[in-house]
């Protein structure tokens, strides 16, 4: 059955988009917001600001700090960082669902399995969909990163400094998500998809989730 031009977005719904740099997270979020005005979009930096306020207000002691770096040397460091952010992220998600504000959260260092693991007993997490943007083609991924650096008026050769690390994390996150076998956690291969096709694929996933 062909997909309708627009899918129905529930009021109680949060979409979390993860993936490595160059996968198209921000582009997907922007395209969704353009097409569906009911969505509110939050990037990783804004969420980290929320997390900082959460820690300062709700946690005492020596652990009430949050590292706001957007890239990590290793995959394990990223997972450790994500585990520390689970409480404020969960609090934010719950708030958006209670207020009935459909929300998109996107960022490079989100580790969806941790959010699902720590909140598996919470009924409200049934209204959260995790989509990881995975790029299976190394050459395509490299060219996307080079083009992005050019658009930002940066030296494209910078890509060589972090590309190997990003490719490794790209594969590890993809495999971790597949191993979850969670119907609300998808890893979408975007290597051969353009912006429109990625948007349509995500719309199809949302449509199936609420069919």
PyMOL CGO cylinders between C-alpha atoms (Angstrom):
from pymol import cmd
from pymol.cgo import CYLINDER

trace = [
    CYLINDER, 0.00, 0.00, 0.00, 1.52, 3.39, -0.98, 0.3, 1, 1, 1, 1, 1, 1,
    CYLINDER, 1.52, 3.39, -0.98, 2.33, 5.79, 1.85, 0.3, 1, 1, 1, 1, 1, 1,
    CYLINDER, 2.33, 5.79, 1.85, 0.08, 8.82, 2.23, 0.3, 1, 1, 1, 1, 1, 1,
    CYLINDER, 0.08, 8.82, 2.23, 1.66, 12.20, 1.48, 0.3, 1, 1, 1, 1, 1, 1,
    CYLINDER, 1.66, 12.20, 1.48, 1.68, 12.85, 5.22, 0.3, 1, 1, 1, 1, 1, 1,
    CYLINDER, 1.68, 12.85, 5.22, 1.48, 10.44, 8.13, 0.3, 1, 1, 1, 1, 1, 1,
    CYLINDER, 1.48, 10.44, 8.13, -0.39, 11.11, 11.35, 0.3, 1, 1, 1, 1, 1, 1,
    CYLINDER, -0.39, 11.11, 11.35, 1.92, 12.30, 14.13, 0.3, 1, 1, 1, 1, 1, 1,
    CYLINDER, 1.92, 12.30, 14.13, 0.55, 11.48, 17.60, 0.3, 1, 1, 1, 1, 1, 1,
    CYLINDER, 0.55, 11.48, 17.60, 0.66, 14.24, 20.21, 0.3, 1, 1, 1, 1, 1, 1,
    CYLINDER, 0.66, 14.24, 20.21, 2.39, 11.89, 22.64, 0.3, 1, 1, 1, 1, 1, 1,
    CYLINDER, 2.39, 11.89, 22.64, 5.40, 10.98, 20.55, 0.3, 1, 1, 1, 1, 1, 1,
    CYLINDER, 5.40, 10.98, 20.55, 9.18, 11.48, 20.74, 0.3, 1, 1, 1, 1, 1, 1,
    CYLINDER, 9.18, 11.48, 20.74, 11.56, 10.58, 17.92, 0.3, 1, 1, 1, 1, 1, 1,
    CYLINDER, 11.56, 10.58, 17.92, 15.23, 10.18, 18.84, 0.3, 1, 1, 1, 1, 1, 1,
    CYLINDER, 15.23, 10.18, 18.84, 17.65, 10.30, 15.90, 0.3, 1, 1, 1, 1, 1, 1,
    CYLINDER, 17.65, 10.30, 15.90, 21.17, 8.99, 16.46, 0.3, 1, 1, 1, 1, 1, 1,
    CYLINDER, 21.17, 8.99, 16.46, 24.10, 8.39, 14.12, 0.3, 1, 1, 1, 1, 1, 1,
    CYLINDER, 24.10, 8.39, 14.12, 27.61, 9.48, 13.32, 0.3, 1, 1, 1, 1, 1, 1,
    CYLINDER, 27.61, 9.48, 13.32, 28.60, 12.84, 11.78, 0.3, 1, 1, 1, 1, 1, 1,
    CYLINDER, 28.60, 12.84, 11.78, 27.69, 12.97, 8.11, 0.3, 1, 1, 1, 1, 1, 1,
    CYLINDER, 27.69, 12.97, 8.11, 24.77, 10.55, 8.41, 0.3, 1, 1, 1, 1, 1, 1,
    CYLINDER, 24.77, 10.55, 8.41, 22.16, 13.28, 7.96, 0.3, 1, 1, 1, 1, 1, 1,
    CYLINDER, 22.16, 13.28, 7.96, 20.60, 13.62, 11.42, 0.3, 1, 1, 1, 1, 1, 1,
    CYLINDER, 20.60, 13.62, 11.42, 20.12, 17.39, 11.35, 0.3, 1, 1, 1, 1, 1, 1,
    CYLINDER, 20.12, 17.39, 11.35, 18.90, 17.29, 7.75, 0.3, 1, 1, 1, 1, 1, 1,
    CYLINDER, 18.90, 17.29, 7.75, 16.29, 14.65, 8.61, 0.3, 1, 1, 1, 1, 1, 1,
    CYLINDER, 16.29, 14.65, 8.61, 15.13, 16.61, 11.67, 0.3, 1, 1, 1, 1, 1, 1,
    CYLINDER, 15.13, 16.61, 11.67, 14.85, 19.79, 9.61, 0.3, 1, 1, 1, 1, 1, 1,
    CYLINDER, 14.85, 19.79, 9.61, 12.89, 18.07, 6.85, 0.3, 1, 1, 1, 1, 1, 1,
    CYLINDER, 12.89, 18.07, 6.85, 10.50, 16.52, 9.36, 0.3, 1, 1, 1, 1, 1, 1,
    CYLINDER, 10.50, 16.52, 9.36, 9.86, 19.88, 11.04, 0.3, 1, 1, 1, 1, 1, 1,
    CYLINDER, 9.86, 19.88, 11.04, 9.30, 21.53, 7.66, 0.3, 1, 1, 1, 1, 1, 1,
    CYLINDER, 9.30, 21.53, 7.66, 6.69, 18.94, 6.72, 0.3, 1, 1, 1, 1, 1, 1,
    CYLINDER, 6.69, 18.94, 6.72, 5.11, 18.46, 10.15, 0.3, 1, 1, 1, 1, 1, 1,
    CYLINDER, 5.11, 18.46, 10.15, 4.69, 21.76, 11.98, 0.3, 1, 1, 1, 1, 1, 1,
    CYLINDER, 4.69, 21.76, 11.98, 3.51, 19.94, 15.11, 0.3, 1, 1, 1, 1, 1, 1,
    CYLINDER, 3.51, 19.94, 15.11, 7.06, 18.71, 15.73, 0.3, 1, 1, 1, 1, 1, 1,
    CYLINDER, 7.06, 18.71, 15.73, 9.49, 20.52, 17.99, 0.3, 1, 1, 1, 1, 1, 1,
    CYLINDER, 9.49, 20.52, 17.99, 13.15, 19.76, 17.36, 0.3, 1, 1, 1, 1, 1, 1,
    CYLINDER, 13.15, 19.76, 17.36, 15.98, 19.72, 19.87, 0.3, 1, 1, 1, 1, 1, 1,
    CYLINDER, 15.98, 19.72, 19.87, 19.62, 19.15, 19.01, 0.3, 1, 1, 1, 1, 1, 1,
    CYLINDER, 19.62, 19.15, 19.01, 22.23, 17.61, 21.27, 0.3, 1, 1, 1, 1, 1, 1,
    CYLINDER, 22.23, 17.61, 21.27, 23.70, 20.87, 22.54, 0.3, 1, 1, 1, 1, 1, 1,
    CYLINDER, 23.70, 20.87, 22.54, 20.31, 22.19, 23.67, 0.3, 1, 1, 1, 1, 1, 1,
    CYLINDER, 20.31, 22.19, 23.67, 19.55, 18.89, 25.36, 0.3, 1, 1, 1, 1, 1, 1,
    CYLINDER, 19.55, 18.89, 25.36, 22.88, 19.04, 27.17, 0.3, 1, 1, 1, 1, 1, 1,
    CYLINDER, 22.88, 19.04, 27.17, 21.96, 22.50, 28.45, 0.3, 1, 1, 1, 1, 1, 1,
    CYLINDER, 21.96, 22.50, 28.45, 18.75, 20.98, 29.81, 0.3, 1, 1, 1, 1, 1, 1,
    CYLINDER, 18.75, 20.98, 29.81, 20.81, 18.17, 31.35, 0.3, 1, 1, 1, 1, 1, 1,
    CYLINDER, 20.81, 18.17, 31.35, 23.14, 20.66, 33.01, 0.3, 1, 1, 1, 1, 1, 1,
    CYLINDER, 23.14, 20.66, 33.01, 20.19, 22.42, 34.63, 0.3, 1, 1, 1, 1, 1, 1,
    CYLINDER, 20.19, 22.42, 34.63, 18.83, 19.04, 35.70, 0.3, 1, 1, 1, 1, 1, 1,
    CYLINDER, 18.83, 19.04, 35.70, 22.07, 18.06, 37.40, 0.3, 1, 1, 1, 1, 1, 1,
    CYLINDER, 22.07, 18.06, 37.40, 22.48, 21.43, 39.08, 0.3, 1, 1, 1, 1, 1, 1,
    CYLINDER, 22.48, 21.43, 39.08, 18.94, 21.39, 40.43, 0.3, 1, 1, 1, 1, 1, 1,
    CYLINDER, 18.94, 21.39, 40.43, 18.34, 17.75, 41.26, 0.3, 1, 1, 1, 1, 1, 1,
    CYLINDER, 18.34, 17.75, 41.26, 21.66, 16.13, 42.12, 0.3, 1, 1, 1, 1, 1, 1,
    CYLINDER, 21.66, 16.13, 42.12, 24.05, 16.97, 44.91, 0.3, 1, 1, 1, 1, 1, 1,
    CYLINDER, 24.05, 16.97, 44.91, 27.60, 15.80, 45.44, 0.3, 1, 1, 1, 1, 1, 1,
    CYLINDER, 27.60, 15.80, 45.44, 30.59, 15.46, 43.17, 0.3, 1, 1, 1, 1, 1, 1,
    CYLINDER, 30.59, 15.46, 43.17, 28.81, 13.86, 40.21, 0.3, 1, 1, 1, 1, 1, 1,
    CYLINDER, 28.81, 13.86, 40.21, 26.56, 16.79, 39.26, 0.3, 1, 1, 1, 1, 1, 1,
    CYLINDER, 26.56, 16.79, 39.26, 28.57, 17.76, 36.21, 0.3, 1, 1, 1, 1, 1, 1,
    CYLINDER, 28.57, 17.76, 36.21, 28.12, 16.82, 32.60, 0.3, 1, 1, 1, 1, 1, 1,
    CYLINDER, 28.12, 16.82, 32.60, 30.74, 16.75, 29.87, 0.3, 1, 1, 1, 1, 1, 1,
    CYLINDER, 30.74, 16.75, 29.87, 29.41, 18.69, 26.89, 0.3, 1, 1, 1, 1, 1, 1,
    CYLINDER, 29.41, 18.69, 26.89, 31.84, 17.49, 24.25, 0.3, 1, 1, 1, 1, 1, 1,
    CYLINDER, 31.84, 17.49, 24.25, 30.13, 16.31, 21.09, 0.3, 1, 1, 1, 1, 1, 1,
    CYLINDER, 30.13, 16.31, 21.09, 32.80, 13.82, 20.00, 0.3, 1, 1, 1, 1, 1, 1,
    CYLINDER, 32.80, 13.82, 20.00, 34.55, 11.11, 21.96, 0.3, 1, 1, 1, 1, 1, 1,
    CYLINDER, 34.55, 11.11, 21.96, 37.78, 9.27, 21.39, 0.3, 1, 1, 1, 1, 1, 1,
    CYLINDER, 37.78, 9.27, 21.39, 36.23, 5.86, 21.79, 0.3, 1, 1, 1, 1, 1, 1,
    CYLINDER, 36.23, 5.86, 21.79, 32.85, 4.21, 21.51, 0.3, 1, 1, 1, 1, 1, 1,
    CYLINDER, 32.85, 4.21, 21.51, 33.04, 3.13, 25.15, 0.3, 1, 1, 1, 1, 1, 1,
    CYLINDER, 33.04, 3.13, 25.15, 33.56, 6.73, 26.29, 0.3, 1, 1, 1, 1, 1, 1,
    CYLINDER, 33.56, 6.73, 26.29, 30.46, 7.72, 24.35, 0.3, 1, 1, 1, 1, 1, 1,
    CYLINDER, 30.46, 7.72, 24.35, 28.43, 4.96, 26.00, 0.3, 1, 1, 1, 1, 1, 1,
    CYLINDER, 28.43, 4.96, 26.00, 29.66, 6.01, 29.44, 0.3, 1, 1, 1, 1, 1, 1,
    CYLINDER, 29.66, 6.01, 29.44, 28.69, 9.61, 28.72, 0.3, 1, 1, 1, 1, 1, 1,
    CYLINDER, 28.69, 9.61, 28.72, 25.26, 8.49, 27.53, 0.3, 1, 1, 1, 1, 1, 1,
    CYLINDER, 25.26, 8.49, 27.53, 24.65, 6.47, 30.69, 0.3, 1, 1, 1, 1, 1, 1,
    CYLINDER, 24.65, 6.47, 30.69, 25.20, 9.63, 32.77, 0.3, 1, 1, 1, 1, 1, 1,
    CYLINDER, 25.20, 9.63, 32.77, 22.71, 11.53, 30.65, 0.3, 1, 1, 1, 1, 1, 1,
    CYLINDER, 22.71, 11.53, 30.65, 19.93, 8.94, 30.88, 0.3, 1, 1, 1, 1, 1, 1,
    CYLINDER, 19.93, 8.94, 30.88, 18.12, 10.54, 33.89, 0.3, 1, 1, 1, 1, 1, 1,
    CYLINDER, 18.12, 10.54, 33.89, 17.80, 14.08, 32.45, 0.3, 1, 1, 1, 1, 1, 1,
    CYLINDER, 17.80, 14.08, 32.45, 16.98, 12.80, 28.96, 0.3, 1, 1, 1, 1, 1, 1,
    CYLINDER, 16.98, 12.80, 28.96, 14.28, 10.54, 30.38, 0.3, 1, 1, 1, 1, 1, 1,
    CYLINDER, 14.28, 10.54, 30.38, 12.93, 13.46, 32.43, 0.3, 1, 1, 1, 1, 1, 1,
    CYLINDER, 12.93, 13.46, 32.43, 12.80, 15.65, 29.33, 0.3, 1, 1, 1, 1, 1, 1,
    CYLINDER, 12.80, 15.65, 29.33, 11.07, 12.95, 27.28, 0.3, 1, 1, 1, 1, 1, 1,
    CYLINDER, 11.07, 12.95, 27.28, 8.49, 12.37, 29.99, 0.3, 1, 1, 1, 1, 1, 1,
    CYLINDER, 8.49, 12.37, 29.99, 7.82, 16.12, 30.21, 0.3, 1, 1, 1, 1, 1, 1,
    CYLINDER, 7.82, 16.12, 30.21, 7.28, 16.44, 26.45, 0.3, 1, 1, 1, 1, 1, 1,
    CYLINDER, 7.28, 16.44, 26.45, 4.94, 13.45, 26.41, 0.3, 1, 1, 1, 1, 1, 1,
    CYLINDER, 4.94, 13.45, 26.41, 2.93, 14.77, 29.34, 0.3, 1, 1, 1, 1, 1, 1,
    CYLINDER, 2.93, 14.77, 29.34, 2.61, 18.15, 27.63, 0.3, 1, 1, 1, 1, 1, 1,
    CYLINDER, 2.61, 18.15, 27.63, 1.64, 16.40, 24.39, 0.3, 1, 1, 1, 1, 1, 1,
    CYLINDER, 1.64, 16.40, 24.39, 4.39, 18.08, 22.38, 0.3, 1, 1, 1, 1, 1, 1,
    CYLINDER, 4.39, 18.08, 22.38, 5.64, 15.81, 19.56, 0.3, 1, 1, 1, 1, 1, 1,
    CYLINDER, 5.64, 15.81, 19.56, 9.41, 16.17, 19.74, 0.3, 1, 1, 1, 1, 1, 1,
    CYLINDER, 9.41, 16.17, 19.74, 12.50, 15.25, 17.74, 0.3, 1, 1, 1, 1, 1, 1,
    CYLINDER, 12.50, 15.25, 17.74, 15.82, 14.83, 19.56, 0.3, 1, 1, 1, 1, 1, 1,
    CYLINDER, 15.82, 14.83, 19.56, 18.93, 14.38, 17.45, 0.3, 1, 1, 1, 1, 1, 1,
    CYLINDER, 18.93, 14.38, 17.45, 22.61, 14.10, 18.25, 0.3, 1, 1, 1, 1, 1, 1,
    CYLINDER, 22.61, 14.10, 18.25, 25.82, 12.33, 17.38, 0.3, 1, 1, 1, 1, 1, 1,
    CYLINDER, 25.82, 12.33, 17.38, 26.50, 10.77, 20.77, 0.3, 1, 1, 1, 1, 1, 1,
    CYLINDER, 26.50, 10.77, 20.77, 23.12, 9.32, 21.64, 0.3, 1, 1, 1, 1, 1, 1,
    CYLINDER, 23.12, 9.32, 21.64, 23.27, 5.64, 22.52, 0.3, 1, 1, 1, 1, 1, 1,
    CYLINDER, 23.27, 5.64, 22.52, 19.65, 4.41, 22.22, 0.3, 1, 1, 1, 1, 1, 1,
    CYLINDER, 19.65, 4.41, 22.22, 20.09, 0.99, 23.91, 0.3, 1, 1, 1, 1, 1, 1,
    CYLINDER, 20.09, 0.99, 23.91, 20.94, 2.69, 27.21, 0.3, 1, 1, 1, 1, 1, 1,
    CYLINDER, 20.94, 2.69, 27.21, 17.79, 4.78, 27.17, 0.3, 1, 1, 1, 1, 1, 1,
    CYLINDER, 17.79, 4.78, 27.17, 15.68, 1.71, 26.47, 0.3, 1, 1, 1, 1, 1, 1,
    CYLINDER, 15.68, 1.71, 26.47, 17.53, -0.40, 29.05, 0.3, 1, 1, 1, 1, 1, 1,
    CYLINDER, 17.53, -0.40, 29.05, 17.16, 2.07, 31.90, 0.3, 1, 1, 1, 1, 1, 1,
    CYLINDER, 17.16, 2.07, 31.90, 13.52, 2.83, 31.09, 0.3, 1, 1, 1, 1, 1, 1,
    CYLINDER, 13.52, 2.83, 31.09, 12.15, -0.56, 30.05, 0.3, 1, 1, 1, 1, 1, 1,
    CYLINDER, 12.15, -0.56, 30.05, 9.65, -0.56, 32.93, 0.3, 1, 1, 1, 1, 1, 1,
    CYLINDER, 9.65, -0.56, 32.93, 8.34, 2.91, 32.06, 0.3, 1, 1, 1, 1, 1, 1,
    CYLINDER, 8.34, 2.91, 32.06, 5.10, 2.75, 30.10, 0.3, 1, 1, 1, 1, 1, 1,
    CYLINDER, 5.10, 2.75, 30.10, 5.62, 6.18, 28.56, 0.3, 1, 1, 1, 1, 1, 1,
    CYLINDER, 5.62, 6.18, 28.56, 8.63, 4.85, 26.63, 0.3, 1, 1, 1, 1, 1, 1,
    CYLINDER, 8.63, 4.85, 26.63, 6.18, 3.00, 24.41, 0.3, 1, 1, 1, 1, 1, 1,
    CYLINDER, 6.18, 3.00, 24.41, 5.72, 6.38, 22.72, 0.3, 1, 1, 1, 1, 1, 1,
    CYLINDER, 5.72, 6.38, 22.72, 9.42, 6.82, 21.94, 0.3, 1, 1, 1, 1, 1, 1,
    CYLINDER, 9.42, 6.82, 21.94, 10.91, 5.75, 18.61, 0.3, 1, 1, 1, 1, 1, 1,
    CYLINDER, 10.91, 5.75, 18.61, 14.69, 5.44, 18.15, 0.3, 1, 1, 1, 1, 1, 1,
    CYLINDER, 14.69, 5.44, 18.15, 16.09, 5.72, 14.63, 0.3, 1, 1, 1, 1, 1, 1,
    CYLINDER, 16.09, 5.72, 14.63, 19.82, 5.41, 14.03, 0.3, 1, 1, 1, 1, 1, 1,
    CYLINDER, 19.82, 5.41, 14.03, 21.13, 6.65, 10.68, 0.3, 1, 1, 1, 1, 1, 1,
    CYLINDER, 21.13, 6.65, 10.68, 23.76, 4.16, 9.56, 0.3, 1, 1, 1, 1, 1, 1,
    CYLINDER, 23.76, 4.16, 9.56, 26.01, 4.51, 6.50, 0.3, 1, 1, 1, 1, 1, 1,
    CYLINDER, 26.01, 4.51, 6.50, 27.21, 1.14, 5.23, 0.3, 1, 1, 1, 1, 1, 1,
    CYLINDER, 27.21, 1.14, 5.23, 29.34, 2.58, 2.41, 0.3, 1, 1, 1, 1, 1, 1,
    CYLINDER, 29.34, 2.58, 2.41, 32.70, 3.94, 3.56, 0.3, 1, 1, 1, 1, 1, 1,
    CYLINDER, 32.70, 3.94, 3.56, 33.36, 5.97, 0.39, 0.3, 1, 1, 1, 1, 1, 1,
    CYLINDER, 33.36, 5.97, 0.39, 29.95, 7.62, 0.49, 0.3, 1, 1, 1, 1, 1, 1,
    CYLINDER, 29.95, 7.62, 0.49, 30.35, 8.43, 4.16, 0.3, 1, 1, 1, 1, 1, 1,
    CYLINDER, 30.35, 8.43, 4.16, 33.78, 9.96, 3.55, 0.3, 1, 1, 1, 1, 1, 1,
    CYLINDER, 33.78, 9.96, 3.55, 32.53, 12.10, 0.66, 0.3, 1, 1, 1, 1, 1, 1,
    CYLINDER, 32.53, 12.10, 0.66, 29.61, 13.36, 2.75, 0.3, 1, 1, 1, 1, 1, 1,
    CYLINDER, 29.61, 13.36, 2.75, 31.95, 14.43, 5.52, 0.3, 1, 1, 1, 1, 1, 1,
    CYLINDER, 31.95, 14.43, 5.52, 34.29, 16.17, 3.07, 0.3, 1, 1, 1, 1, 1, 1,
    CYLINDER, 34.29, 16.17, 3.07, 31.36, 18.04, 1.53, 0.3, 1, 1, 1, 1, 1, 1,
    CYLINDER, 31.36, 18.04, 1.53, 30.12, 19.04, 4.96, 0.3, 1, 1, 1, 1, 1, 1,
    CYLINDER, 30.12, 19.04, 4.96, 33.52, 20.47, 5.88, 0.3, 1, 1, 1, 1, 1, 1,
    CYLINDER, 33.52, 20.47, 5.88, 33.52, 22.49, 2.65, 0.3, 1, 1, 1, 1, 1, 1,
    CYLINDER, 33.52, 22.49, 2.65, 30.06, 23.85, 3.39, 0.3, 1, 1, 1, 1, 1, 1,
    CYLINDER, 30.06, 23.85, 3.39, 31.28, 24.93, 6.81, 0.3, 1, 1, 1, 1, 1, 1,
    CYLINDER, 31.28, 24.93, 6.81, 34.32, 26.56, 5.20, 0.3, 1, 1, 1, 1, 1, 1,
    CYLINDER, 34.32, 26.56, 5.20, 36.64, 24.16, 6.99, 0.3, 1, 1, 1, 1, 1, 1,
    CYLINDER, 36.64, 24.16, 6.99, 39.63, 22.27, 5.61, 0.3, 1, 1, 1, 1, 1, 1,
    CYLINDER, 39.63, 22.27, 5.61, 38.32, 18.97, 4.13, 0.3, 1, 1, 1, 1, 1, 1,
    CYLINDER, 38.32, 18.97, 4.13, 41.56, 17.25, 5.13, 0.3, 1, 1, 1, 1, 1, 1,
    CYLINDER, 41.56, 17.25, 5.13, 40.32, 17.41, 8.73, 0.3, 1, 1, 1, 1, 1, 1,
    CYLINDER, 40.32, 17.41, 8.73, 38.11, 14.43, 7.93, 0.3, 1, 1, 1, 1, 1, 1,
    CYLINDER, 38.11, 14.43, 7.93, 41.17, 12.19, 7.85, 0.3, 1, 1, 1, 1, 1, 1,
    CYLINDER, 41.17, 12.19, 7.85, 41.84, 13.00, 11.51, 0.3, 1, 1, 1, 1, 1, 1,
    CYLINDER, 41.84, 13.00, 11.51, 38.63, 11.43, 12.79, 0.3, 1, 1, 1, 1, 1, 1,
    CYLINDER, 38.63, 11.43, 12.79, 37.22, 9.30, 9.97, 0.3, 1, 1, 1, 1, 1, 1,
    CYLINDER, 37.22, 9.30, 9.97, 38.57, 5.94, 11.15, 0.3, 1, 1, 1, 1, 1, 1,
    CYLINDER, 38.57, 5.94, 11.15, 37.16, 6.47, 14.63, 0.3, 1, 1, 1, 1, 1, 1,
    CYLINDER, 37.16, 6.47, 14.63, 33.78, 7.55, 13.27, 0.3, 1, 1, 1, 1, 1, 1,
    CYLINDER, 33.78, 7.55, 13.27, 33.56, 4.55, 10.95, 0.3, 1, 1, 1, 1, 1, 1,
    CYLINDER, 33.56, 4.55, 10.95, 34.29, 2.21, 13.84, 0.3, 1, 1, 1, 1, 1, 1,
    CYLINDER, 34.29, 2.21, 13.84, 31.58, 3.77, 15.99, 0.3, 1, 1, 1, 1, 1, 1,
    CYLINDER, 31.58, 3.77, 15.99, 29.20, 3.75, 13.03, 0.3, 1, 1, 1, 1, 1, 1,
    CYLINDER, 29.20, 3.75, 13.03, 29.48, -0.05, 12.82, 0.3, 1, 1, 1, 1, 1, 1,
    CYLINDER, 29.48, -0.05, 12.82, 29.38, -0.68, 16.57, 0.3, 1, 1, 1, 1, 1, 1,
    CYLINDER, 29.38, -0.68, 16.57, 26.26, 1.40, 17.13, 0.3, 1, 1, 1, 1, 1, 1,
    CYLINDER, 26.26, 1.40, 17.13, 24.52, -0.28, 14.20, 0.3, 1, 1, 1, 1, 1, 1,
    CYLINDER, 24.52, -0.28, 14.20, 25.31, -3.76, 15.54, 0.3, 1, 1, 1, 1, 1, 1,
    CYLINDER, 25.31, -3.76, 15.54, 24.31, -2.86, 19.10, 0.3, 1, 1, 1, 1, 1, 1,
    CYLINDER, 24.31, -2.86, 19.10, 20.92, -1.65, 17.93, 0.3, 1, 1, 1, 1, 1, 1,
    CYLINDER, 20.92, -1.65, 17.93, 20.30, -4.72, 15.77, 0.3, 1, 1, 1, 1, 1, 1,
    CYLINDER, 20.30, -4.72, 15.77, 21.12, -6.98, 18.72, 0.3, 1, 1, 1, 1, 1, 1,
    CYLINDER, 21.12, -6.98, 18.72, 18.41, -5.32, 20.80, 0.3, 1, 1, 1, 1, 1, 1,
    CYLINDER, 18.41, -5.32, 20.80, 15.69, -6.73, 18.52, 0.3, 1, 1, 1, 1, 1, 1,
    CYLINDER, 15.69, -6.73, 18.52, 13.50, -3.89, 19.77, 0.3, 1, 1, 1, 1, 1, 1,
    CYLINDER, 13.50, -3.89, 19.77, 10.64, -2.93, 17.41, 0.3, 1, 1, 1, 1, 1, 1,
    CYLINDER, 10.64, -2.93, 17.41, 10.91, 0.69, 18.54, 0.3, 1, 1, 1, 1, 1, 1,
    CYLINDER, 10.91, 0.69, 18.54, 14.62, 0.86, 17.78, 0.3, 1, 1, 1, 1, 1, 1,
    CYLINDER, 14.62, 0.86, 17.78, 15.68, 0.94, 14.13, 0.3, 1, 1, 1, 1, 1, 1,
    CYLINDER, 15.68, 0.94, 14.13, 19.02, 1.33, 12.35, 0.3, 1, 1, 1, 1, 1, 1,
    CYLINDER, 19.02, 1.33, 12.35, 18.37, 2.71, 8.87, 0.3, 1, 1, 1, 1, 1, 1,
    CYLINDER, 18.37, 2.71, 8.87, 21.05, 2.36, 6.19, 0.3, 1, 1, 1, 1, 1, 1,
    CYLINDER, 21.05, 2.36, 6.19, 21.15, 5.74, 4.42, 0.3, 1, 1, 1, 1, 1, 1,
    CYLINDER, 21.15, 5.74, 4.42, 24.16, 5.08, 2.17, 0.3, 1, 1, 1, 1, 1, 1,
    CYLINDER, 24.16, 5.08, 2.17, 22.13, 4.88, -1.05, 0.3, 1, 1, 1, 1, 1, 1,
    CYLINDER, 22.13, 4.88, -1.05, 19.27, 7.17, -0.03, 0.3, 1, 1, 1, 1, 1, 1,
    CYLINDER, 19.27, 7.17, -0.03, 18.81, 10.85, -0.79, 0.3, 1, 1, 1, 1, 1, 1,
    CYLINDER, 18.81, 10.85, -0.79, 17.15, 13.32, 1.60, 0.3, 1, 1, 1, 1, 1, 1,
    CYLINDER, 17.15, 13.32, 1.60, 13.66, 12.65, 0.28, 0.3, 1, 1, 1, 1, 1, 1,
    CYLINDER, 13.66, 12.65, 0.28, 14.10, 8.88, 0.47, 0.3, 1, 1, 1, 1, 1, 1,
    CYLINDER, 14.10, 8.88, 0.47, 15.37, 9.05, 4.06, 0.3, 1, 1, 1, 1, 1, 1,
    CYLINDER, 15.37, 9.05, 4.06, 12.37, 11.18, 5.01, 0.3, 1, 1, 1, 1, 1, 1,
    CYLINDER, 12.37, 11.18, 5.01, 9.98, 8.74, 3.34, 0.3, 1, 1, 1, 1, 1, 1,
    CYLINDER, 9.98, 8.74, 3.34, 11.63, 5.77, 5.05, 0.3, 1, 1, 1, 1, 1, 1,
    CYLINDER, 11.63, 5.77, 5.05, 11.24, 7.39, 8.46, 0.3, 1, 1, 1, 1, 1, 1,
    CYLINDER, 11.24, 7.39, 8.46, 7.64, 8.33, 7.72, 0.3, 1, 1, 1, 1, 1, 1,
    CYLINDER, 7.64, 8.33, 7.72, 6.98, 4.70, 6.82, 0.3, 1, 1, 1, 1, 1, 1,
    CYLINDER, 6.98, 4.70, 6.82, 8.48, 3.53, 10.13, 0.3, 1, 1, 1, 1, 1, 1,
    CYLINDER, 8.48, 3.53, 10.13, 6.31, 6.01, 12.06, 0.3, 1, 1, 1, 1, 1, 1,
    CYLINDER, 6.31, 6.01, 12.06, 3.24, 4.93, 10.10, 0.3, 1, 1, 1, 1, 1, 1,
    CYLINDER, 3.24, 4.93, 10.10, 3.88, 1.26, 10.87, 0.3, 1, 1, 1, 1, 1, 1,
    CYLINDER, 3.88, 1.26, 10.87, 4.46, 2.04, 14.54, 0.3, 1, 1, 1, 1, 1, 1,
    CYLINDER, 4.46, 2.04, 14.54, 0.98, 3.55, 14.87, 0.3, 1, 1, 1, 1, 1, 1,
    CYLINDER, 0.98, 3.55, 14.87, -0.93, 1.48, 12.32, 0.3, 1, 1, 1, 1, 1, 1,
]
cmd.load_cgo(trace, "trace")
